[in-house]
Amino acid sequence: MSQIRQSPNVLDRGKVEGAADLVALEHTATEFAGNRRPVTEGPIEAAETPVEQFVAPAAIERALSIYQQLQEHDRSVVMQARKILTQRIYAMVDQGESDEHRLTVGGLTHLKSVERDHGIKSASESQNRKQR
C-alpha cells in the first residue's frame, strides 16, 4: 500500500498561498488518485491558475479604475481600454508575471502607449466626423 505524502504546511493552513503550495497540493492529489488521469472527452485543457483566476482580473479592474480617475472617458473608450488591458495583462501572465502591482502598471503603461501612438476614439467622435 502506498503512503500519501502530504505537505503539512499547506494542509495545516487550509489555504494555498503560492505556487509552491499549489504544486504540493497537485502532487498530493495525483498520488491520492493513484497517478491515474481522469478519462475526458476531447482535448485536455490547461486549468486556470490562481493568477489567471484572481490576480489578473483584479489587476485589470484596478488599472481600469486608475485610467478612469485620470480623465473622464466616453463609455466606448472605457470598453476599448478594458479590451486592451485584458489582452496585455494576460499576455504578461503568459510570460510568467504574477505580481498584481506589476501587472497593473504594465497594463497602464501599454494602454497609455496605445493611446499616445494610435489614439482611442470614442463612438461619439466617430459619428460626429461621419456627419460632417
N, C-alpha and C positions, 0 to 999 in steps of 0.2 A: 504494500500500500504506500502510495507516495504521500509525502508530507507537504502541506501547503506552507510556503514561506510567506510571511506577511511583514509588511513594513510597519512596525509598531508606531512610529511617529505619525504616519498618515492615518492609520486606523484609530489610534487613540484620540487624535484631534477631531476626527469625524468630518474633516473637510479637506479639499485639495487646495493647496496654496501656491503651487508652482508646477513647472513642467516635470521636475523630478518626482514629485508626488503623483502626478498623473501617470507617468511611466511605471511607477511602482504599483499603482492600482491596476493598470492594464496587465502588468506581468502577473499579478496575483489572480486576476480574473481569468487569464489564459491558463494558468496552472490549475485553477479550480475547474475549468471546463475540460480538463484532460487534454489540453493542447488541440482540441478539435475546433475547427471553424464552423460556424452555423451554416446550414445549407441555405443559399439565397438564390433567387431567380434574377437573372440579368447581371449586369456588371456590378462589381463591388465598388462602392463609392467611399471616398475618404470621409471619415467622421469629422465634424467640425470640432476644432479645438476650443478651449475656453477663450483664447484670444479672439477667434472668429465670432464666438457667440456673445461675448460680453465686452471685451476691451475695444474692439474695432467699432462696434455701434456706438459705444459711449464716446469714443474719440470723434466720430462723425458728428454726433449731436453737439458736442462741446465746440468743435470747430465751426459748425454752422451757427451756433449761438453767438460766438465771438464775431463772426462775419456780419451777422445781422446787427450787432451792437455798434460796430464801427460806422455803419452808414445804413440808412433805411433803403431797402431794395424792394422792387416790384416782386410779386409772388412768382412770376415766371423766372426771374433771375435767381430767386432762392431755390427753386426746383432744379435749375441747371447747376447751381452751386452744389446742391446735395449730390447730384449725379457725379460731378467732377470729384468731390471729396470722397465719395464712396469708392470710385474706381481707384483713386490714388492711395487711399488708406489700405484697401485690401491688397493692392499691389505691394505696398510696404510690408504687410503681414506675410504675403507670399515670399518676400525676400528675407524674412526672419525677424522683422521688428515686432516687439511685443510690448514695448513701453507706451502707455496711453499718452503721456505728455509728448513724446517724440512723434507719435502718430498724428496727434492734433496739430503740432507745429509743422510737420511735414505736409499735411493736408492743406493747411492755411497758406503755406509758402507756395505750394503748387497752384492753388486757387488764385492767389494774387498774381502769379506769373502769367497764368492763362488770361486773367482779366486785363493785365497790362499789355500782353502781346496781341491778343485776339479780341478782347472785349467780350463781355457777356451782355447781350442785348435783351431787353425786356420785350415781351409780346406787344405792349402798347407802343413802344418806339418803332417797331417793325410795321405796325398798321398805320401809324402816322406818316411814315415815309411812303407807303403804297398809295395813300390818299392824295399826296401832293402831286 
